[in-house]
Amino acid sequence: MKPREKKKSVFAGSIAIVVASFNAHITENLLEACLGELVRLGVADSKVTVVRVPGAFEIPVAALRLAQKKAVRAVICLGAIVKGETLHYDLVAHESTRGIQEVALKTGKPVVFEVLAADTMALCEARARKGDRDNKGASAARVAVEMIRVLSKI
C-alpha cells in the first residue's frame, strides 16, 4: 500500500477495522479499499486502527473489545468465507454474522458487517477487486462514516 497523507479527521474519535487473515488475498483487497475510502471521506490516518484476527469466526470478539473503547466510534468487520463441502461454511457464516450484530446491539455503536460469504472464490474476488469503487471494503467505509453521522444526530 502507498503511504497515506496525514489529514485532520472529519469527526472526533476513531474507527477500528477488524480484518480476518483467512483468505487474505480477498481480505487484504477489502482492507486496502476500506482504508482508501476512509481517507477520501476525510478520516485521518491517526484515527484508524487495524486489527487482524485468524478468521471470520474470531471477528466478533475483537470487534466487541474495540467497540467497548470510548474513543472508537465505529468498527468495520472484513472477512471472506467460501462454501466448501462441509457444514463449516454455514456455521462460520451464521455465527460471525450473529456475533457482529450482537456487538452493535450491545454497544450501541455501528459495527459494519462486510464479511463476504459466497459459493465460490470467484464471487468473493468480484466483490473485492483492487481499484474498484464497488469493492465492498470501500462501501463498508462509507457505511461506517454515515452511521457515525446518523447516530450523532439521534
Secondary structure as GFF3:
##gff-version 3
##sequence-region A 1 154
A	DSSP	beta_strand	14	20	.	.	.	ID=ss1
A	DSSP	alpha_helix	24	40	.	.	.	ID=ss2
A	DSSP	three_ten_helix	45	47	.	.	.	ID=ss3
A	DSSP	beta_strand	48	53	.	.	.	ID=ss4
A	DSSP	three_ten_helix	56	58	.	.	.	ID=ss5
A	DSSP	alpha_helix	59	67	.	.	.	ID=ss6
A	DSSP	beta_strand	72	82	.	.	.	ID=ss7
A	DSSP	alpha_helix	88	107	.	.	.	ID=ss8
A	DSSP	beta_strand	111	118	.	.	.	ID=ss9
A	DSSP	alpha_helix	121	126	.	.	.	ID=ss10
A	DSSP	alpha_helix	136	153	.	.	.	ID=ss11
###
